[in-house]
């Protein structure tokens, strides 16, 4: 793990306005995630976990505050630059897999690479193959999402997140739509990626999944209520 | 962005939703076909160059009742005005006048056929010479043919020669009867020649230099622009002469102004706003096609929201999403337009055949009118396709980005 923070959030605030009603989803969030860390963001439903992840993934902009990704103030970038950052530095894993139904496995995994002009088809093919081998789905290249089980779809989605060699993987309830067996396989996969050096930030409300992370950040009413290494929690748990 | 991937994916989407694809194609195909038919008709009827050497310089001179010189106010002119324009302008290489009237051809003895009516032009011989088209047999009309004491002569069309005189090879020099008067046929013009509009007979016309100011207005003036003039300068030239006429003869010429137009616009239906009406209809159809397609593409963009959101999440920029969405509309517009051209071409040929069946000897279409879409029509379709694509596609592209 590096000393310099890969992700730095300073005083992040996110307010949604609907029909003149103001909803404060995030309030004064300060958070640092270092390279190689495996962080779990926990909390009850509606506490702002997914909103925080979408701000970190540049899918949503914060109302106030500063967001540094690898030292760069990415929140102030133009939309097209932010798209480039999403494409090159961030890998997303969604609860609902979010594969494109009309694309086969290869095309889904290749999708982020098609937005990089410098990559030739041959290079893209090699990267896709490598990513699918990591999730053990290389034998299903020509299958469409509807032909795969939920666990297989999520593994393809992880391959899509990995294929661009991102600096951080953002996972939003990655096992939320899976049965326990497939959930176990997916969590094992994330563990392995972490061991290989990937930085992972995962939103979950499943305590068993959260325990796999190095560090646990607990959100409550849009604020960070707790932030400590998982090892401490285990000790506390045992002490309790 | 990978164009090949976009294309492949889009074709897959279109194949997956055949009803949507078919409806879009039908809208584009029939929209393009109808607009192309209207465009070809208007362009090939009212804006066509004459099929002669320097055909773009063949013009018609109109008298108009308003300062604006609007052609739908065009009026024939009398000999006095024609002479004034001929002598007072410098914009024309050739300038002449003609007068049209139905003529009964009754040469029962020669052809063995009953009397038939054809449309004839009494025309100044210099106009026929200006077309640089020679008769296939005999000679053109000459100025000498217009003398009072000379033998009355007539030039006939290929069609008349074939239909009425049964292609008689010894036709030149033969006597015939036109409107119960004896005439000698001096020439047969080539097939398709019907200058200035749709004539089968040409009689020589001379306008005396001493034409009276109060003569009835019965002539249409046509000519060929000189090399160093254009429609605007020629119009100014003609207006100047008519202004002098108004000044000298306010009771007769008080309301008359002038305009010079391309030759194809001297016909009667060109003067009643037909081209503008058809052009307006074409514009409305283009707008309807765009509105219909926009609605269809907007619905489509809404059904693709999740896909577009995923693309956005994995790094597609606004432009890349915009072009992805536009690819679909481009494919539909291009295929629809190509089918539209095929349908328009077939329909025009059918319509042309149908129209030819309807015409009588007195209501022939202008000789330069060919309704088949040409290279200008194809260029127009390319422009039309781009317009429809950009107008309708950009809405759903915007929706996709939103």
Interface residues (C-beta under 8 A of the other chain):
Chain A: X57 X59 X79 X80 X83 X84 X86 X87 X88 X92 X94 X98 X99 X100 X101 X102 X103 X107 X110 X111 X112 X114 X115 X117 X160 X164
Chain B: X1 X2 X5 X9 X12 X13 X16 X306 X307 X309 X310 X311 X312 X313 X314 X315 X316 X317 X318 X319 X320
